Amino acid sequence: MKCLLKQVSKELYSAKFEILNNNSLIGELNLKGHLGTNEVKLIGKIFDKEFSMKRQHGEKEKFRPYSIMEEKKTIGEVYQTEIKTGFFKSKVYKKCIINNEEYNSYGIGFDDKGINCIYDNTKQIAQYENSSMIYNDLYCFDIYCKNEKELLITIFFAIHGYIIAFYEAGEKVTKSVKTFKSNSKEWIEKYDPEWINKIGMEV
């Protein structure tokens, strides 16, 4: 399935996203922040189920971890971490744990877009992409996956990525065109340019 996680508004301390499948609304996410921090609380509904995310504190190897709740029950967490590759060298990636199942997201940057490949162990299960051209400070993520379970996991990864990389408290939407480029190829070995075609999706 192909879905769109589309930001539709950004106020001083809030943001709203819609989740679309074949132009039909299947969910929405509302982010609420406050003065003095870029952390937020997320409340949303996907497939008629209520979800929430909030900042938690824990081990230092977890960068900006957020707990994930479904119908007010904690089901997991999502955070950024790293793997050491040498003396003073490391590679950053994201980890999401849902119902005791672990998934990893590896980011690769190109001139025209950023791509994140999501893995269950050694198998890729989903992918999301965002254009390097940002219009009016509103972000959109194209999501490719095979089922609703994988869609939820991808949404948690994508919205966490937005929070830690793009959300700025105290800023409203402005009419603008910005370019955000990342040419990071640290995880290029995780990227299969034919993966979307292999699962029978169209770009």
Secondary structure, DSSP 8 states (H G I E B T S, - for coil): -EEEEEEEEEETTEEEEEEEETTEEEEEEEEE--TT-S--EEEEEETTEEEEEEE----TTSEEEEEEEETTEEEEEEEEEEEEEETTEEEEEEEEEETTEEEEEEEEE-SSEEEEEEEETTEEEEEEEEESEEETTB-EEEEEESSHHHHHHHHHHHHHHHHHHT--TT----S-EEE------TTGGG--TTHHHHTT---
